[in-house]
Structure formats: C-alpha cells, structure tokens
Amino acid sequence: MNSTPARPGPAGSAGVSFSSLWLRLAWLCTAVTAALGVVLAIVAWATTDLAAAGSVLFSAVVVIAFFAISLVVGHLVGRRNPAGAIGMFAVVYLVKIVGFAALLIWIGTPAWINPPWFGGTGIAVVVVWQAVELWGFSRVRLQIFNDPEDGPRG
C-alpha cells in the first residue's frame, strides 16, 4: 500500500478518491493498534495471567471499534459529500462518546477484567491510534479551495 497519493496533475486530480482516504486510514490504524494489542496481550499473559491477556485484548477491541466507526462514517459520507465528511466525523465522535459511555455503564465491569492491564492498554492503544491517524492525515494533500477557472475577473 502506497501511503503517499499522487501529486495533483494538470487536471487537478489527486489520483486517489477522497473516500478511499478514510478506509485506508481505518485499515492502517486498525492493523497497527491490533498488532500492539497482540504484543501487549502476550506480555500480560507471560507476566500476569490469562485474564490479564483477555483484558488487554478486550480493551484493544473496544478502542479499535470506537475509533474505526468514525473513519467508516467519514468514508460513507465522503462519497456523497466530501466537504461534509469532516463535520460528520466530529458529530459521530460526540455520539460515540455518549454511546460508549452509556454502554460501558450499562454492561458494568466484568469480574474477569484486570483493571490495570485494561486501562493501560486502553491508553496505549488510543495514543498509538491517534498518532497513526495523524501521520496518515499528514501524508495526504487535499484541495480545500477551488482553483480559479478563468483567472482574475475584473
């Protein structure tokens, strides 16, 4: 996968459709954070117990699901309205925070969860996800303003 899209050509085409950016970022962030989750689960299992490894994996899955939803919504909205994708991204983020908080309060804490491993993994995976997402967004060049069609009007 080439993370650097082609430079705009004479026609102004970026070479990569706007909607593919969201899915590419979702895949990249999920792959990196899932790998981190597996490594942390192995460390938790080796140093603590199987419940700690399960806590690590559960925490990683919750964080991945939480953040991937925004990128998938950005993809779906971006296909129809590229300019509105960022706004919808922010709205979905707010809805997710309320929804996941309500879900976690409703479910409660399972007895098998190892709180230090669960919390530490959650923080580590969030930081890594955000770093990969920022790196991914920094690698793309999106045209924000339209180029003048005929030159200056006077």
N, C-alpha and C positions, 0 to 999 in steps of 0.2 A: 504494500500500500504506500503510495507516494503521498506524504502529508503536505507537500507544498503544491498548491494548484498552479496551473499555468498562468503566466502573466497575461493581462488583457491584450488581445490582439487589436488590429486596426478597427474591427467592428465593435470593440468594447466587450467582447465575450470573455468571461473569466475562465472558460474552459471546464468549469465544474459548476453544476447547477447548485443553487443556493440550498435546496432541500437536502442534498447529499451531505452537506457540512454537518448537519445535526446527527444523522445516522453514523457518519464516520467518527464524530466525537463520542457518541454513545458507545460505539464498539471499542474505541481506543481506551476510554476511561474505564469501561467495564473490564476489559482484558487486564489492564494494569492493576486495578484495585482487587479483582478476583485473584490474581497471582499473589498480591500482598496478603490477602485473606488466607490463602492456602499455606503460605510460608508461616504466617503467624499461628495458624491452627496446628501446624506441625510442631512449632516451638512450644505452644501451650500444652499440647499432648505430651511432649517429651519432658517438659519441666513440671507440669501440674498433673492433669488427668484428662480423661476423655470428655468430661463435662466442660472443662475449660476450652478444649478444641471445638466443641459444639457451640459454645458461647461466642467464640471468635467467628465461626462460620455464619451463625445466625446474625450477628452484628454486621458482618460484611454484606450479607444478602439484603438486610434492611436498608443499609446505606445505598447500595447499588440500585435497589428498586426505587428508593426515594429520589435519587438524582437522575436516573435514566428516564423516568416519567417525563421530566421537563424537556429533555432532549427529543424524545419521541413526539411530544406535543409540538415542539418547535419545528420538527420535520413535517408533521401533518399540516400545521397552519402555514408554514413557509412555502408549501407547494401552491397554496391558493393566494396567499398574501404575504410575500417576502418582507415587506415593510412592517407588518404587524406581528411577525414572529417573535421579536424581542419583547414586545409588550405582553403577548400571551405567555411567553416564557416566565415573565415576572408574576403574572396573575396566577399561573399554575403553581409557581413556587409558594406563594402565600397560601393557596388552597391546600397544598401538600402539607405544609407545616401544621395547619389546624387539623387536617385529616389524620396524619400520622400521630399527632399528639393524642387525639381522641381515641384512635385505635390502640395505642400503647397503654393508655389509661384503662380502657375497657378490657383489654386482654390481661393486664397486670404483669407481674414478673413471674415467669415460670420458676419452679423450685430448682431446676437443674442449672439455671443460669449462674455463671461465675461472674459477679459484678465487676471486679477489676479488669478481667480479660474482656468482657463485653464492652465496657466503657472505653478502655484503652484502644481497643480495636476500632470502635466507632470513631473516635477522634482521629486515629491514624488514617483510616480509610477516607474520611471526609477531607482531611488535609491533602492526601495524595490525589483524590478525585479532583479537587479544586485546582491543584497545581497542574495536573494533566489537562484539564479543561481550559485553563488559562493559556497554557502552552499551545494547545490546539487552536484556540481562537486567535492567538497572536500570529499563527502561521498563515492565516488566510487573509486575503485582501479583497474586501467587499466594497463595491462602489456605493457610496452613500448618496451622493448628489448626481443628478443627471448632467451630462456634458451638454454644452450649448449646441444646438442643432445647426444654426446658420452663422454663428458668430455674433458679435455685439449688434444690438439693434439701436438705432438712433434716429 
